Amino acid sequence: MRGLRRATSGLLRAAVARAPVATRPWGEAMLRELDFIESDRTAVLWALGGVTTMCRQAMNRVANSFRLLSRTKAFWVVLAGAAAVVALLTRLPGRTARTEPAYQYMRDLNRNIRSAVPARGHRAVHPATDHGT
Amino acid sequence: MPPPPSLRLSPQTVLVLETFLDAPRHWRYGYDMSRETGLKSGTLYPILIRLADHGLVETQWEATDPGRPPRHMYRLTAEGRQAAREQVQAFAARRGGRSTPRIAEA
């Protein structure tokens, strides 16, 4: 249990180090209280609760920053995000290459060249000049 | 005084306010409050953070011996004392008086 206590307090210390500056003192406060908890089991639960609090506070800050945006701005942010996702997905290889106009143009061009130029080792046959000699 | 708009008065929040009201002007430690209320740190600290954000609780680092890290302490502000009394009484009234508010004189 002693090792688990050390591990969870290390986890809390890491969470506090990565927490936003505004919530860091609260994490440090929870860390400090660990020194006054005798029972290892209670200390483990305390540290895990502290990690949960730090994560929740960080998520709340992200949510609040979205809430501060006006509805119109939030709409455009979401729309831009959706457009970025669609653009990313349609650029995946093998999915869209066959539907792009450039691909169709190149495919048709390739077909035309193949039909106009005979393959190596074969004689070109022109119905107008070839009399079967 | 009505609660601030975004302050959610859950039973746990009321419990914390009640505990503060036991000795409204005294500084308290987080672990001591956790033992008194029976709330885990993951429940107690978000409540304390919210109360502090709304100006109902003030915090302070306790000066300790040199070489030892300070300890965080909490107590109600003047506004917090008034709001806590009103909210604890209102909460008890809503619950039909089942919860006895532990209100001490400030």
gemmi code that builds the backbone of each chain (N, CA, C; Angstrom):
import gemmi

chains = {
    "A": [
        ("MET", (0.834, -1.218, 0.000), (0.000, 0.000, 0.000), (0.863, 1.261, 0.000)),
        ("ARG", (2.030, 1.150, 0.616), (2.930, 2.305, 0.681), (3.368, 2.723, -0.733)),
        ("GLY", (3.651, 1.697, -1.574), (4.052, 1.985, -2.952), (2.932, 2.634, -3.734)),
        ("LEU", (1.717, 2.137, -3.509), (0.554, 2.709, -4.195), (0.354, 4.167, -3.782)),
        ("ARG", (0.593, 4.417, -2.506), (0.468, 5.797, -1.997), (1.473, 6.715, -2.694)),
        ("ARG", (2.708, 6.208, -2.821), (3.735, 7.015, -3.499), (3.358, 7.251, -4.964)),
        ("ALA", (2.834, 6.171, -5.599), (2.479, 6.270, -7.021), (1.358, 7.278, -7.247)),
        ("THR", (0.332, 7.215, -6.398), (-0.804, 8.124, -6.613), (-0.439, 9.573, -6.270)),
        ("SER", (0.429, 9.744, -5.257), (0.831, 11.130, -4.967), (1.714, 11.661, -6.092)),
        ("GLY", (2.499, 10.768, -6.716), (3.284, 11.182, -7.890), (2.376, 11.571, -9.047)),
        ("LEU", (1.289, 10.805, -9.180), (0.315, 11.102, -10.238), (-0.322, 12.478, -10.011)),
        ("LEU", (-0.666, 12.745, -8.743), (-1.258, 14.041, -8.412), (-0.259, 15.163, -8.668)),
        ("ARG", (1.010, 14.908, -8.313), (2.048, 15.932, -8.531), (2.171, 16.245, -10.026)),
        ("ALA", (2.117, 15.178, -10.842), (2.210, 15.368, -12.301), (1.002, 16.140, -12.824)),
        ("ALA", (-0.181, 15.815, -12.281), (-1.405, 16.517, -12.722), (-1.339, 17.990, -12.345)),
        ("VAL", (-0.796, 18.269, -11.167), (-0.693, 19.671, -10.712), (0.294, 20.431, -11.592)),
        ("ALA", (1.393, 19.766, -11.957), (2.408, 20.430, -12.779), (1.859, 20.798, -14.150)),
        ("ARG", (0.890, 20.008, -14.639), (0.324, 20.271, -15.968), (-0.983, 21.047, -15.911)),
        ("ALA", (-1.419, 21.392, -14.713), (-2.715, 22.074, -14.569), (-2.596, 23.543, -14.988)),
        ("PRO", (-3.711, 24.165, -15.386), (-3.687, 25.605, -15.672), (-3.234, 26.388, -14.447)),
        ("VAL", (-2.591, 27.508, -14.672), (-1.995, 28.286, -13.578), (-3.037, 28.644, -12.514)),
        ("ALA", (-4.247, 28.937, -12.959), (-5.283, 29.384, -12.021), (-5.685, 28.295, -11.031)),
        ("THR", (-5.636, 27.041, -11.454), (-6.087, 25.955, -10.567), (-4.924, 25.256, -9.861)),
        ("ARG", (-3.705, 25.630, -10.220), (-2.547, 24.953, -9.633), (-2.471, 25.072, -8.108)),
        ("PRO", (-2.773, 26.255, -7.522), (-2.709, 26.343, -6.049), (-3.626, 25.338, -5.358)),
        ("TRP", (-4.772, 25.047, -5.987), (-5.697, 24.079, -5.380), (-5.092, 22.681, -5.392)),
        ("GLY", (-4.405, 22.369, -6.464), (-3.736, 21.070, -6.551), (-2.610, 20.974, -5.533)),
        ("GLU", (-1.864, 22.075, -5.409), (-0.772, 22.089, -4.427), (-1.331, 21.961, -3.011)),
        ("ALA", (-2.497, 22.552, -2.796), (-3.147, 22.442, -1.477), (-3.489, 20.985, -1.182)),
        ("MET", (-4.024, 20.289, -2.164), (-4.373, 18.868, -1.948), (-3.118, 18.029, -1.728)),
        ("LEU", (-2.066, 18.359, -2.472), (-0.792, 17.659, -2.293), (-0.266, 17.847, -0.872)),
        ("ARG", (-0.367, 19.073, -0.399), (0.152, 19.402, 0.932), (-0.602, 18.641, 2.021)),
        ("GLU", (-1.922, 18.506, 1.821), (-2.746, 17.820, 2.824), (-2.337, 16.354, 2.965)),
        ("LEU", (-1.745, 15.797, 1.909), (-1.323, 14.384, 1.954), (-0.369, 14.117, 3.114)),
        ("ASP", (0.425, 15.134, 3.449), (1.396, 14.965, 4.542), (0.717, 14.771, 5.889)),
        ("PHE", (-0.563, 15.133, 5.973), (-1.263, 15.061, 7.255), (-2.215, 13.860, 7.323)),
        ("ILE", (-2.179, 13.016, 6.307), (-3.048, 11.835, 6.283), (-2.208, 10.618, 6.676)),
        ("GLU", (-2.595, 9.984, 7.738), (-1.800, 8.852, 8.227), (-2.093, 7.581, 7.456)),
        ("SER", (-3.369, 7.289, 7.258), (-3.744, 6.030, 6.613), (-3.364, 6.043, 5.127)),
        ("ASP", (-2.678, 4.981, 4.702), (-2.266, 4.891, 3.294), (-3.479, 4.819, 2.374)),
        ("ARG", (-4.488, 4.078, 2.807), (-5.682, 3.903, 1.979), (-6.377, 5.264, 1.768)),
        ("THR", (-6.513, 6.011, 2.848), (-7.138, 7.334, 2.752), (-6.308, 8.257, 1.866)),
        ("ALA", (-4.978, 8.137, 1.992), (-4.099, 9.003, 1.193), (-4.223, 8.670, -0.294)),
        ("VAL", (-4.342, 7.378, -0.599), (-4.491, 6.979, -2.010), (-5.780, 7.559, -2.578)),
        ("LEU", (-6.878, 7.402, -1.810), (-8.171, 7.927, -2.269), (-8.130, 9.450, -2.389)),
        ("TRP", (-7.451, 10.088, -1.455), (-7.320, 11.557, -1.476), (-6.584, 12.006, -2.744)),
        ("ALA", (-5.477, 11.326, -3.032), (-4.675, 11.700, -4.208), (-5.466, 11.462, -5.500)),
        ("LEU", (-6.186, 10.340, -5.556), (-6.981, 10.068, -6.765), (-8.085, 11.112, -6.939)),
        ("GLY", (-8.688, 11.489, -5.820), (-9.695, 12.560, -5.870), (-9.090, 13.863, -6.363)),
        ("GLY", (-7.853, 14.115, -5.944), (-7.155, 15.321, -6.387), (-6.898, 15.303, -7.887)),
        ("VAL", (-6.486, 14.135, -8.398), (-6.243, 14.010, -9.845), (-7.547, 14.258, -10.607)),
        ("THR", (-8.636, 13.671, -10.095), (-9.950, 13.868, -10.735), (-10.313, 15.350, -10.750)),
        ("THR", (-10.080, 16.017, -9.625), (-10.412, 17.444, -9.538), (-9.615, 18.250, -10.556)),
        ("MET", (-8.323, 17.967, -10.656), (-7.482, 18.706, -11.596), (-7.957, 18.509, -13.043)),
        ("CYS", (-8.292, 17.247, -13.381), (-8.764, 16.963, -14.746), (-10.087, 17.679, -15.010)),
        ("ARG", (-10.977, 17.634, -14.010), (-12.296, 18.259, -14.181), (-12.158, 19.774, -14.357)),
        ("GLN", (-11.252, 20.358, -13.584), (-11.064, 21.807, -13.689), (-10.521, 22.185, -15.065)),
        ("ALA", (-9.586, 21.361, -15.556), (-9.022, 21.649, -16.885), (-10.114, 21.556, -17.945)),
        ("MET", (-10.981, 20.547, -17.838), (-12.062, 20.392, -18.820), (-13.065, 21.540, -18.708)),
        ("ASN", (-13.334, 21.955, -17.470), (-14.255, 23.082, -17.267), (-13.734, 24.347, -17.939)),
        ("ARG", (-12.415, 24.533, -17.878), (-11.846, 25.750, -18.469), (-12.024, 25.727, -19.987)),
        ("VAL", (-11.836, 24.546, -20.584), (-12.032, 24.436, -22.035), (-13.488, 24.726, -22.382)),
        ("ALA", (-14.398, 24.126, -21.578), (-15.835, 24.329, -21.834), (-16.212, 25.795, -21.670)),
        ("ASN", (-15.643, 26.439, -20.660), (-15.953, 27.853, -20.415), (-15.455, 28.741, -21.541)),
        ("SER", (-14.289, 28.408, -22.096), (-13.760, 29.237, -23.170), (-14.670, 29.140, -24.395)),
        ("PHE", (-15.312, 27.992, -24.600), (-16.277, 27.867, -25.683), (-17.532, 28.658, -25.361)),
        ("ARG", (-17.919, 28.625, -24.077), (-19.134, 29.322, -23.659), (-19.000, 30.840, -23.843)),
        ("LEU", (-17.726, 31.323, -23.737), (-17.504, 32.761, -23.860), (-17.708, 33.253, -25.295)),
        ("LEU", (-17.574, 32.324, -26.256), (-17.793, 32.716, -27.645), (-19.266, 33.037, -27.854)),
        ("SER", (-19.543, 34.002, -28.730), (-20.951, 34.256, -29.038), (-21.469, 33.083, -29.872)),
        ("ARG", (-22.781, 32.970, -29.966), (-23.368, 31.848, -30.704), (-22.937, 31.857, -32.160)),
        ("THR", (-22.868, 33.069, -32.739), (-22.492, 33.160, -34.154), (-21.060, 32.671, -34.347)),
        ("LYS", (-20.171, 33.144, -33.453), (-18.771, 32.733, -33.576), (-18.645, 31.231, -33.368)),
        ("ALA", (-19.378, 30.722, -32.376), (-19.322, 29.285, -32.105), (-19.807, 28.498, -33.318)),
        ("PHE", (-20.841, 29.004, -33.993), (-21.356, 28.334, -35.188), (-20.276, 28.251, -36.253)),
        ("TRP", (-19.575, 29.385, -36.469), (-18.538, 29.384, -37.506), (-17.361, 28.498, -37.122)),
        ("VAL", (-17.042, 28.459, -35.839), (-15.942, 27.590, -35.391), (-16.295, 26.132, -35.648)),
        ("VAL", (-17.538, 25.757, -35.303), (-17.975, 24.371, -35.513), (-18.015, 24.056, -36.999)),
        ("LEU", (-18.515, 25.007, -37.805), (-18.608, 24.796, -39.249), (-17.218, 24.621, -39.859)),
        ("ALA", (-16.273, 25.469, -39.423), (-14.907, 25.367, -39.941), (-14.295, 24.033, -39.558)),
        ("GLY", (-14.569, 23.595, -38.350), (-14.065, 22.294, -37.897), (-14.628, 21.168, -38.741)),
        ("ALA", (-15.945, 21.228, -39.004), (-16.585, 20.191, -39.810), (-16.010, 20.183, -41.222)),
        ("ALA", (-15.789, 21.393, -41.786), (-15.228, 21.487, -43.128), (-13.822, 20.899, -43.167)),
        ("ALA", (-13.057, 21.162, -42.112), (-11.697, 20.632, -42.050), (-11.718, 19.106, -42.009)),
        ("VAL", (-12.659, 18.553, -41.251), (-12.767, 17.086, -41.157), (-13.152, 16.493, -42.507)),
        ("VAL", (-14.123, 17.130, -43.176), (-14.555, 16.635, -44.488), (-13.396, 16.715, -45.479)),
        ("ALA", (-12.664, 17.835, -45.451), (-11.532, 17.993, -46.369), (-10.478, 16.926, -46.121)),
        ("LEU", (-10.262, 16.648, -44.856), (-9.262, 15.636, -44.504), (-9.697, 14.262, -44.987)),
        ("LEU", (-10.971, 13.943, -44.790), (-11.475, 12.620, -45.172), (-11.466, 12.448, -46.682)),
        ("THR", (-11.821, 13.486, -47.425), (-11.897, 13.346, -48.880), (-10.516, 13.308, -49.516)),
        ("ARG", (-9.480, 13.596, -48.765), (-8.132, 13.523, -49.310), (-7.470, 12.180, -49.026)),
        ("LEU", (-8.206, 11.300, -48.383), (-7.630, 9.996, -48.101), (-7.378, 9.248, -49.411)),
        ("PRO", (-6.229, 8.563, -49.587), (-5.924, 7.885, -50.843), (-6.920, 6.752, -51.107)),
        ("GLY", (-7.254, 6.594, -52.401), (-8.125, 5.485, -52.793), (-9.592, 5.784, -52.649)),
        ("ARG", (-9.909, 6.900, -52.032), (-11.329, 7.211, -51.844), (-11.815, 8.207, -52.862)),
        ("THR", (-11.007, 9.242, -53.027), (-11.507, 10.342, -53.836), (-10.745, 10.493, -55.137)),
        ("ALA", (-9.602, 9.819, -55.241), (-8.778, 10.014, -56.419), (-9.581, 9.727, -57.692)),
        ("ARG", (-10.451, 8.752, -57.631), (-11.192, 8.365, -58.830), (-12.338, 9.319, -59.131)),
        ("THR", (-12.682, 10.147, -58.197), (-13.809, 11.047, -58.441), (-13.341, 12.439, -58.822)),
        ("GLU", (-12.048, 12.708, -58.709), (-11.574, 14.054, -59.025), (-11.527, 14.257, -60.533)),
        ("PRO", (-11.905, 15.452, -61.008), (-11.870, 15.733, -62.446), (-10.476, 15.553, -63.034)),
        ("ALA", (-9.457, 15.937, -62.267), (-8.088, 15.818, -62.780), (-7.756, 14.358, -63.066)),
        ("TYR", (-8.218, 13.492, -62.157), (-7.957, 12.064, -62.370), (-8.667, 11.570, -63.631)),
        ("GLN", (-9.930, 11.995, -63.822), (-10.694, 11.558, -64.999), (-10.038, 12.058, -66.288)),
        ("TYR", (-9.554, 13.304, -66.227), (-8.902, 13.875, -67.408), (-7.657, 13.060, -67.765)),
        ("MET", (-6.836, 12.763, -66.753), (-5.611, 12.012, -66.992), (-5.923, 10.597, -67.483)),
        ("ARG", (-6.986, 10.017, -66.929), (-7.354, 8.655, -67.352), (-7.765, 8.650, -68.832)),
        ("ASP", (-8.575, 9.633, -69.231), (-9.023, 9.718, -70.632), (-7.847, 9.980, -71.560)),
        ("LEU", (-6.951, 10.871, -71.113), (-5.775, 11.202, -71.920), (-4.916, 9.959, -72.137)),
        ("ASN", (-4.738, 9.233, -71.066), (-3.951, 8.002, -71.134), (-4.573, 7.012, -72.113)),
        ("ARG", (-5.880, 6.886, -72.079), (-6.592, 5.986, -72.993), (-6.387, 6.415, -74.442)),
        ("ASN", (-6.498, 7.733, -74.675), (-6.349, 8.244, -76.047), (-4.953, 7.977, -76.574)),
        ("ILE", (-3.946, 8.197, -75.727), (-2.554, 7.971, -76.158), (-2.346, 6.504, -76.481)),
        ("ARG", (-2.877, 5.641, -75.639), (-2.707, 4.203, -75.844), (-3.356, 3.761, -77.154)),
        ("SER", (-4.498, 4.341, -77.473), (-5.179, 3.929, -78.701), (-4.477, 4.503, -79.939)),
        ("ALA", (-3.790, 5.676, -79.762), (-3.147, 6.303, -80.921), (-1.765, 5.719, -81.197)),
        ("VAL", (-1.020, 5.391, -80.154), (0.349, 4.893, -80.332), (0.343, 3.374, -80.197)),
        ("PRO", (0.811, 2.650, -81.179), (0.822, 1.174, -81.069), (1.870, 0.695, -80.083)),
        ("ALA", (1.601, -0.399, -79.500), (2.554, -0.959, -78.550), (3.813, -1.379, -79.280)),
        ("ARG", (4.961, -1.398, -78.582), (6.242, -1.727, -79.203), (6.220, -3.183, -79.717)),
        ("GLY", (6.751, -3.356, -80.923), (6.796, -4.701, -81.500), (5.607, -4.996, -82.388)),
        ("HIS", (4.671, -4.092, -82.413), (3.509, -4.283, -83.283), (3.531, -3.242, -84.383)),
        ("ARG", (3.081, -3.630, -85.534), (3.066, -2.704, -86.668), (1.761, -1.925, -86.657)),
        ("ALA", (1.904, -0.645, -86.920), (0.700, 0.168, -86.973), (-0.101, -0.204, -88.213)),
        ("VAL", (-1.344, -0.283, -88.057), (-2.206, -0.656, -89.190), (-3.086, 0.519, -89.533)),
        ("HIS", (-2.931, 0.988, -90.775), (-3.804, 2.056, -91.241), (-4.647, 1.502, -92.357)),
        ("PRO", (-5.910, 1.460, -92.177), (-6.763, 0.839, -93.204), (-6.618, 1.485, -94.590)),
        ("ALA", (-6.265, 2.815, -94.570), (-6.190, 3.498, -95.872), (-4.960, 3.115, -96.662)),
        ("THR", (-3.822, 2.831, -95.971), (-2.552, 2.566, -96.678), (-2.175, 1.114, -96.673)),
        ("ASP", (-2.683, 0.369, -95.766), (-2.284, -1.045, -95.665), (-3.129, -1.882, -96.617)),
        ("HIS", (-2.404, -2.517, -97.542), (-3.137, -3.342, -98.505), (-2.875, -4.804, -98.279)),
        ("GLY", (-2.376, -5.148, -97.130), (-2.180, -6.555, -96.804), (-0.914, -7.126, -97.388)),
        ("THR", (0.153, -6.312, -97.635), (1.398, -6.806, -98.192), (2.315, -7.398, -97.148)),
    ],
    "B": [
        ("MET", (-30.286, 37.022, 0.420), (-29.405, 37.140, -0.746), (-29.512, 35.859, -1.590)),
        ("PRO", (-29.935, 35.959, -2.845), (-30.045, 34.751, -3.666), (-28.661, 34.219, -4.017)),
        ("PRO", (-28.546, 32.928, -4.305), (-27.229, 32.409, -4.658), (-26.785, 32.984, -5.989)),
        ("PRO", (-25.479, 33.139, -6.202), (-25.004, 33.609, -7.499), (-25.559, 32.706, -8.597)),
        ("PRO", (-25.796, 33.262, -9.806), (-26.520, 32.541, -10.850), (-25.974, 31.155, -11.159)),
        ("SER", (-24.643, 31.028, -11.229), (-24.104, 29.740, -11.654), (-23.687, 28.867, -10.465)),
        ("LEU", (-24.062, 29.265, -9.248), (-23.689, 28.455, -8.088), (-24.768, 27.412, -7.830)),
        ("ARG", (-24.384, 26.153, -8.022), (-25.342, 25.070, -7.846), (-25.307, 24.642, -6.393)),
        ("LEU", (-26.446, 24.733, -5.729), (-26.478, 24.389, -4.311), (-26.890, 22.924, -4.140)),
        ("SER", (-25.950, 22.049, -4.316), (-26.194, 20.627, -4.117), (-26.203, 20.347, -2.617)),
        ("PRO", (-26.717, 19.196, -2.195), (-26.671, 18.860, -0.767), (-25.247, 18.884, -0.214)),
        ("GLN", (-24.287, 18.498, -1.056), (-22.882, 18.499, -0.601), (-22.390, 19.924, -0.362)),
        ("THR", (-22.808, 20.847, -1.247), (-22.408, 22.252, -1.075), (-23.000, 22.801, 0.214)),
        ("VAL", (-24.258, 22.464, 0.459), (-24.906, 22.938, 1.684), (-24.194, 22.360, 2.905)),
        ("LEU", (-23.780, 21.102, 2.795), (-23.051, 20.467, 3.897), (-21.739, 21.208, 4.189)),
        ("VAL", (-21.054, 21.590, 3.135), (-19.798, 22.343, 3.303), (-20.087, 23.703, 3.952)),
        ("LEU", (-21.151, 24.353, 3.485), (-21.505, 25.656, 4.066), (-21.860, 25.499, 5.542)),
        ("GLU", (-22.592, 24.445, 5.857), (-22.950, 24.179, 7.261), (-21.696, 24.010, 8.111)),
        ("THR", (-20.738, 23.283, 7.574), (-19.496, 23.042, 8.319), (-18.748, 24.350, 8.555)),
        ("PHE", (-18.727, 25.194, 7.530), (-18.092, 26.505, 7.697), (-18.807, 27.304, 8.776)),
        ("LEU", (-20.139, 27.186, 8.804), (-20.923, 27.998, 9.742), (-20.751, 27.554, 11.192)),
        ("ASP", (-20.189, 26.368, 11.404), (-19.916, 25.933, 12.779), (-19.002, 26.930, 13.491)),
        ("ALA", (-18.043, 27.439, 12.749), (-17.135, 28.476, 13.287), (-16.810, 29.397, 12.126)),
        ("PRO", (-17.692, 30.343, 11.855), (-17.649, 31.085, 10.588), (-16.380, 31.897, 10.353)),
        ("ARG", (-15.716, 32.304, 11.442), (-14.545, 33.161, 11.244), (-13.230, 32.393, 11.334)),
        ("HIS", (-13.314, 31.114, 11.532), (-12.091, 30.310, 11.692), (-11.593, 29.788, 10.348)),
        ("TRP", (-10.269, 29.752, 10.240), (-9.662, 29.157, 9.049), (-9.710, 27.639, 9.196)),
        ("ARG", (-9.942, 26.963, 8.071), (-10.041, 25.505, 8.117), (-9.124, 24.872, 7.075)),
        ("TYR", (-8.678, 23.654, 7.384), (-7.859, 22.896, 6.435), (-8.754, 21.963, 5.626)),
        ("GLY", (-8.295, 21.649, 4.423), (-9.083, 20.785, 3.536), (-9.326, 19.397, 4.103)),
        ("TYR", (-8.274, 18.793, 4.650), (-8.430, 17.424, 5.155), (-9.369, 17.390, 6.360)),
        ("ASP", (-9.265, 18.399, 7.218), (-10.166, 18.465, 8.382), (-11.619, 18.593, 7.933)),
        ("MET", (-11.836, 19.417, 6.908), (-13.201, 19.580, 6.388), (-13.697, 18.285, 5.775)),
        ("SER", (-12.796, 17.575, 5.121), (-13.176, 16.297, 4.507), (-13.622, 15.303, 5.576)),
        ("ARG", (-12.903, 15.290, 6.709), (-13.275, 14.369, 7.805), (-14.594, 14.783, 8.440)),
        ("GLU", (-14.789, 16.083, 8.586), (-16.026, 16.561, 9.223), (-17.254, 16.314, 8.359)),
        ("THR", (-17.080, 16.501, 7.061), (-18.245, 16.371, 6.172), (-18.397, 14.959, 5.622)),
        ("GLY", (-17.304, 14.203, 5.638), (-17.338, 12.866, 5.042), (-17.213, 12.904, 3.528)),
        ("LEU", (-16.873, 14.073, 2.986), (-16.736, 14.194, 1.528), (-15.309, 13.859, 1.105)),
        ("LYS", (-15.188, 13.176, -0.036), (-13.856, 12.868, -0.575), (-13.261, 14.142, -1.187)),
        ("SER", (-11.943, 14.102, -1.389), (-11.282, 15.296, -1.948), (-11.835, 15.648, -3.329)),
        ("GLY", (-12.201, 14.626, -4.098), (-12.725, 14.865, -5.451), (-14.085, 15.539, -5.454)),
        ("THR", (-14.765, 15.534, -4.305), (-16.052, 16.234, -4.188), (-15.867, 17.560, -3.467)),
        ("LEU", (-15.063, 17.521, -2.403), (-14.900, 18.709, -1.565), (-14.210, 19.859, -2.303)),
        ("TYR", (-13.109, 19.560, -2.991), (-12.328, 20.650, -3.586), (-13.038, 21.367, -4.732)),
        ("PRO", (-13.740, 20.644, -5.621), (-14.510, 21.401, -6.626), (-15.521, 22.353, -5.998)),
        ("ILE", (-16.108, 21.946, -4.851), (-17.059, 22.835, -4.155), (-16.317, 24.051, -3.615)),
        ("LEU", (-15.174, 23.812, -2.987), (-14.389, 24.935, -2.444), (-13.954, 25.891, -3.552)),
        ("ILE", (-13.544, 25.308, -4.681), (-13.101, 26.146, -5.813), (-14.257, 27.013, -6.302)),
        ("ARG", (-15.441, 26.398, -6.395), (-16.616, 27.134, -6.877), (-16.994, 28.253, -5.894)),
        ("LEU", (-16.966, 27.915, -4.617), (-17.313, 28.923, -3.603), (-16.303, 30.073, -3.622)),
        ("ALA", (-15.034, 29.731, -3.813), (-14.002, 30.781, -3.873), (-14.176, 31.635, -5.133)),
        ("ASP", (-14.519, 30.978, -6.258), (-14.738, 31.733, -7.503), (-15.878, 32.729, -7.365)),
        ("HIS", (-16.872, 32.379, -6.528), (-18.014, 33.270, -6.330), (-17.793, 34.258, -5.177)),
        ("GLY", (-16.618, 34.250, -4.609), (-16.294, 35.206, -3.552), (-16.916, 34.877, -2.215)),
        ("LEU", (-17.384, 33.641, -2.033), (-18.005, 33.274, -0.761), (-16.976, 32.700, 0.210)),
        ("VAL", (-15.873, 32.216, -0.323), (-14.812, 31.631, 0.516), (-13.501, 32.309, 0.152)),
        ("GLU", (-12.719, 32.604, 1.182), (-11.378, 33.152, 0.927), (-10.337, 32.115, 1.336)),
        ("THR", (-9.184, 32.190, 0.698), (-8.135, 31.201, 0.954), (-6.862, 31.909, 1.421)),
        ("GLN", (-6.040, 31.131, 2.087), (-4.776, 31.699, 2.569), (-3.784, 30.559, 2.787)),
        ("TRP", (-2.512, 30.838, 2.504), (-1.472, 29.853, 2.800), (-0.962, 30.119, 4.204)),
        ("GLU", (-0.978, 29.094, 5.023), (-0.547, 29.241, 6.416), (0.981, 29.272, 6.477)),
        ("ALA", (1.475, 30.254, 7.183), (2.927, 30.311, 7.359), (3.353, 29.213, 8.332)),
        ("THR", (4.327, 28.436, 7.924), (4.790, 27.341, 8.788), (6.270, 27.529, 9.094)),
        ("ASP", (6.831, 26.519, 9.737), (8.258, 26.589, 10.054), (9.072, 26.671, 8.764)),
        ("PRO", (10.235, 27.325, 8.818), (11.079, 27.397, 7.621), (11.451, 25.991, 7.137)),
        ("GLY", (11.399, 25.810, 5.841), (11.735, 24.502, 5.275), (10.537, 23.596, 5.098)),
        ("ARG", (9.426, 23.975, 5.700), (8.207, 23.169, 5.543), (7.238, 23.916, 4.644)),
        ("PRO", (6.634, 23.228, 3.676), (5.707, 23.931, 2.784), (4.469, 24.406, 3.519)),
        ("PRO", (3.926, 25.541, 3.115), (2.735, 26.072, 3.805), (1.499, 25.226, 3.518)),
        ("ARG", (0.496, 25.443, 4.358), (-0.747, 24.683, 4.221), (-1.873, 25.632, 3.832)),
        ("HIS", (-2.754, 25.148, 2.966), (-3.841, 25.989, 2.458), (-4.997, 25.990, 3.444)),
        ("MET", (-5.566, 27.184, 3.682), (-6.683, 27.288, 4.630), (-7.839, 28.037, 3.971)),
        ("TYR", (-9.025, 27.772, 4.499), (-10.241, 28.351, 3.910), (-11.163, 28.873, 5.004)),
        ("ARG", (-11.874, 29.953, 4.678), (-12.937, 30.415, 5.565), (-13.935, 31.255, 4.754)),
        ("LEU", (-15.119, 31.459, 5.324), (-16.151, 32.224, 4.633), (-15.791, 33.703, 4.640)),
        ("THR", (-16.117, 34.384, 3.566), (-16.002, 35.844, 3.551), (-17.241, 36.404, 4.252)),
        ("ALA", (-17.274, 37.712, 4.444), (-18.452, 38.328, 5.071), (-19.692, 38.048, 4.225)),
        ("GLU", (-19.525, 38.201, 2.922), (-20.638, 37.913, 2.003), (-21.004, 36.436, 2.055)),
        ("GLY", (-19.975, 35.604, 2.161), (-20.196, 34.155, 2.222), (-20.941, 33.739, 3.470)),
        ("ARG", (-20.650, 34.400, 4.590), (-21.333, 34.061, 5.855), (-22.829, 34.329, 5.736)),
        ("GLN", (-23.131, 35.487, 5.166), (-24.542, 35.851, 5.028), (-25.241, 34.902, 4.052)),
        ("ALA", (-24.595, 34.684, 2.910), (-25.202, 33.807, 1.901), (-25.349, 32.386, 2.437)),
        ("ALA", (-24.347, 31.927, 3.184), (-24.378, 30.552, 3.702), (-25.546, 30.363, 4.658)),
        ("ARG", (-25.724, 31.327, 5.545), (-26.843, 31.220, 6.501), (-28.173, 31.131, 5.759)),
        ("GLU", (-28.339, 32.028, 4.809), (-29.608, 32.052, 4.071), (-29.810, 30.775, 3.260)),
        ("GLN", (-28.768, 30.320, 2.634), (-28.911, 29.156, 1.769), (-29.134, 27.874, 2.574)),
        ("VAL", (-28.465, 27.771, 3.710), (-28.646, 26.581, 4.543), (-30.073, 26.535, 5.076)),
        ("GLN", (-30.577, 27.688, 5.501), (-31.958, 27.735, 5.998), (-32.949, 27.439, 4.876)),
        ("ALA", (-32.703, 28.013, 3.707), (-33.604, 27.787, 2.572), (-33.587, 26.317, 2.170)),
        ("PHE", (-32.410, 25.717, 2.218), (-32.293, 24.300, 1.840), (-33.058, 23.420, 2.828)),
        ("ALA", (-32.921, 23.759, 4.112), (-33.631, 22.985, 5.141), (-35.147, 23.147, 4.977)),
        ("ALA", (-35.568, 24.358, 4.643), (-37.008, 24.606, 4.468), (-37.543, 23.819, 3.271)),
        ("ARG", (-36.739, 23.771, 2.195), (-37.168, 23.026, 1.005), (-37.314, 21.543, 1.297)),
        ("ARG", (-36.488, 21.061, 2.186), (-36.528, 19.630, 2.517), (-37.479, 19.342, 3.668)),
        ("GLY", (-38.304, 20.303, 4.002), (-39.313, 20.101, 5.040), (-38.722, 20.018, 6.427)),
        ("GLY", (-37.578, 20.675, 6.624), (-36.973, 20.725, 7.948), (-36.289, 19.440, 8.358)),
        ("ARG", (-36.084, 18.540, 7.362), (-35.443, 17.270, 7.715), (-33.968, 17.469, 8.058)),
        ("SER", (-33.355, 18.450, 7.377), (-31.959, 18.730, 7.676), (-31.896, 19.911, 8.633)),
        ("THR", (-31.289, 19.711, 9.779), (-31.206, 20.792, 10.752), (-29.984, 21.641, 10.447)),
        ("PRO", (-30.190, 22.876, 10.097), (-29.030, 23.714, 9.807), (-28.231, 23.986, 11.070)),
        ("ARG", (-26.921, 23.853, 10.939), (-26.057, 24.089, 12.096), (-25.495, 25.489, 11.965)),
        ("ILE", (-26.287, 26.435, 12.343), (-25.885, 27.825, 12.140), (-25.363, 28.418, 13.441)),
        ("ALA", (-24.161, 28.892, 13.382), (-23.579, 29.538, 14.560), (-23.610, 31.043, 14.369)),
        ("GLU", (-23.604, 31.723, 15.459), (-23.591, 33.192, 15.378), (-22.222, 33.682, 14.947)),
        ("ALA", (-22.213, 34.558, 14.002), (-20.931, 35.075, 13.521), (-20.396, 36.097, 14.519)),
    ],
}
model = gemmi.Model(1)
for chain_id, residues in chains.items():
    chain = gemmi.Chain(chain_id)
    for i, (resn, *xyz) in enumerate(residues, 1):
        res = gemmi.Residue()
        res.name, res.seqid = resn, gemmi.SeqId(i, " ")
        for name, pos in zip(("N", "CA", "C"), xyz):
            atom = gemmi.Atom()
            atom.name, atom.element = name, gemmi.Element(name[0])
            atom.pos, atom.b_iso = gemmi.Position(*pos), 0.0
            res.add_atom(atom)
        chain.add_residue(res)
    model.add_chain(chain)
structure = gemmi.Structure()
structure.add_model(model)
structure.setup_entities()
